[in-house]
Amino acid sequence: MSELIKPYLLAFIPIFVAVDAIGSVPLFLSILEGTGKKERNRIIRDSVATATILAVIFMFCGTVVFKLLGITIPDFQIAGGALLFVIAMRLLLPGNHKGNLANGHDKGVGVFPLGTPLITGPAVLATTLIMLDTYGIVPTFVSLLLNMAIVWITLAKADLIMKLIGTGGTRAFAKVMYILLAAIAVMMIRRGVMGIIVI
């Protein structure tokens, strides 16, 4: 039974770290400050739908594009790992956070910047594709959908989360997630290098 669940768990954790739903709560609330409940629910729906559709399309089409371009999985592991590491380092440095990626109030805020790049950005796309190659389509797809469901619940309960753990708590949680993201990036690079050596 544990062997059956293991690939789902191993695919879920890196995507969960990359999405960083709880770390996005303060920014989400700042962007939607002053909006009514009905409008906020619509924006949450739009953002999660956009993030999910984008990730799923990339998951299914990314491999085909790579084959057309002659890019191997080890190539992508190294490039994706390097990209994730740079993103993690930028987010860990003082004065840098996801808020730098998003600004503005408009009707399309659910699509941009919340849907992408806040929820589904380069880190999520790269992680999803590598999980697809490592654990297969079903565990990756299920893990992605579960993470998007967590995002939906997190954003819907954003006010409650802020009351419980506060701004400092969400920022601390986000920093831990970024450190894990950096570690996952190093792991991806290591696997890519090993893959090239074996080839």
C-alpha positions in Angstrom: 0.0 0.0 0.0 2.8 2.4 0.9 4.5 1.7 -2.4 1.3 2.7 -4.2 1.0 6.0 -2.3 4.7 6.9 -2.4 4.8 8.3 -6.0 1.8 10.5 -5.3 3.3 11.8 -2.1 6.7 12.4 -3.7 5.1 14.2 -6.6 2.8 16.2 -4.3 5.5 17.7 -2.0 7.7 19.5 -4.6 4.6 21.0 -6.3 3.2 22.1 -2.9 6.5 23.8 -2.2 6.6 25.5 -5.6 3.0 26.7 -5.4 3.5 28.1 -1.8 -0.2 28.8 -1.2 0.1 30.0 2.4 3.0 32.3 1.5 0.8 34.0 -1.1 -1.9 34.9 1.4 -0.6 38.4 2.4 -0.2 39.4 -1.2 -3.6 38.0 -2.1 -5.3 40.1 0.6 -3.4 43.2 -0.4 -4.4 42.9 -4.0 -8.1 42.3 -3.2 -8.3 44.8 -0.4 -11.7 46.6 -0.6 -13.4 44.0 -2.8 -16.7 42.5 -1.9 -17.3 38.8 -1.0 -18.9 38.0 -4.4 -16.1 39.7 -6.3 -13.5 38.0 -4.3 -15.0 34.6 -4.9 -15.0 35.3 -8.6 -11.4 36.3 -8.6 -10.4 33.2 -6.6 -12.3 31.0 -9.1 -10.6 32.8 -12.1 -7.1 32.6 -10.5 -7.3 28.9 -9.6 -8.9 28.0 -13.0 -6.1 29.9 -14.9 -3.4 28.4 -12.8 -4.7 24.9 -13.2 -5.3 25.1 -17.0 -1.9 26.6 -17.6 -0.1 23.9 -15.6 -2.1 21.1 -17.2 -1.5 22.4 -20.7 2.2 22.8 -20.0 2.4 19.3 -18.5 0.9 17.7 -21.6 2.5 19.9 -24.2 5.9 20.6 -22.7 7.3 17.1 -23.4 6.2 17.3 -27.1 7.8 20.7 -27.5 11.0 19.4 -26.0 11.1 16.5 -28.4 10.6 18.8 -31.3 13.5 21.0 -30.1 15.7 18.0 -29.3 15.8 18.8 -25.5 16.4 15.8 -23.3 15.0 15.4 -19.8 18.5 15.7 -18.2 18.8 19.0 -20.1 15.5 20.2 -18.7 16.4 19.0 -15.2 19.6 21.0 -15.2 17.9 24.1 -16.7 14.8 23.8 -14.6 16.8 23.2 -11.4 19.0 26.2 -12.1 15.9 28.4 -12.8 14.2 27.2 -9.6 17.4 27.9 -7.6 17.6 31.4 -8.9 13.9 32.0 -8.1 14.3 30.6 -4.6 17.4 32.7 -4.0 15.7 35.9 -5.2 12.7 35.2 -3.0 14.9 34.5 0.0 16.9 37.7 -0.3 15.7 40.7 1.9 13.3 43.0 0.0 12.3 40.3 -2.6 9.0 38.5 -2.5 6.2 37.3 -4.7 4.7 40.8 -4.4 7.4 42.1 -6.8 5.7 39.9 -9.5 2.3 41.3 -9.0 0.6 44.7 -8.9 -2.6 46.4 -9.9 -6.4 46.2 -9.5 -8.5 45.3 -12.5 -11.1 42.9 -13.6 -8.5 40.5 -15.0 -6.5 40.3 -11.7 -7.6 36.7 -11.3 -5.8 35.7 -14.5 -2.8 38.0 -14.0 -1.1 38.3 -11.6 -2.9 35.9 -9.3 -3.4 32.9 -11.7 0.0 33.4 -13.2 2.7 34.1 -12.2 1.6 34.1 -8.5 0.1 30.6 -8.3 1.4 29.0 -11.5 4.8 30.5 -12.3 8.1 29.2 -13.7 8.8 27.2 -10.5 5.4 25.3 -10.7 5.8 24.7 -14.5 9.3 23.3 -14.2 8.5 21.2 -11.1 5.4 19.8 -12.7 7.2 18.7 -15.9 10.0 17.1 -13.9 7.6 15.3 -11.6 5.8 14.0 -14.8 9.0 12.5 -16.0 10.0 11.1 -12.6 6.7 9.7 -11.3 4.4 9.5 -14.3 1.3 11.2 -15.5 -1.3 10.0 -13.0 0.6 10.8 -9.7 1.7 14.2 -11.2 -1.8 15.1 -12.4 -3.5 14.1 -9.2 -0.9 16.0 -7.1 -1.4 19.1 -9.3 -5.1 19.0 -8.8 -4.8 18.4 -5.0 -2.5 21.4 -4.8 -4.8 23.6 -6.7 -7.7 22.5 -4.4 -5.4 23.5 -1.5 -4.8 26.9 -3.1 -8.6 27.4 -3.5 -9.3 26.6 0.1 -6.3 28.7 1.3 -7.4 31.8 -0.7 -11.0 31.4 0.4 -9.9 31.3 4.0 -7.2 33.9 3.7 -8.6 36.2 6.3 -8.8 33.4 8.9 -5.3 32.3 8.1 -4.0 35.8 8.7 -5.8 36.0 12.0 -4.4 32.7 13.1 -0.7 33.0 12.1 -0.4 36.7 11.2 1.8 38.3 8.5 5.0 37.3 10.3 3.9 33.6 10.4 3.0 33.5 6.7 6.3 35.1 5.8 8.2 32.6 8.0 6.4 29.8 6.4 7.2 31.2 2.9 10.9 31.4 3.8 11.0 27.7 4.8 9.2 26.9 1.5 11.8 28.8 -0.5 14.7 27.0 1.3 13.0 23.7 0.4 12.5 24.9 -3.2 16.3 25.7 -3.4 17.0 22.2 -2.1 14.7 20.6 -4.7 16.4 22.7 -7.4 19.8 21.3 -6.3 18.3 17.8 -6.4 17.0 18.4 -10.0 20.4 19.6 -11.2 22.1 16.6 -9.6 19.7 14.2 -11.3 20.2 16.0 -14.6 24.0 15.8 -14.4 23.8 12.1 -13.4 21.5 11.5 -16.4 23.9 13.1 -18.8 26.9 11.1 -17.4 24.9 7.8 -17.7 24.0 8.7 -21.3 
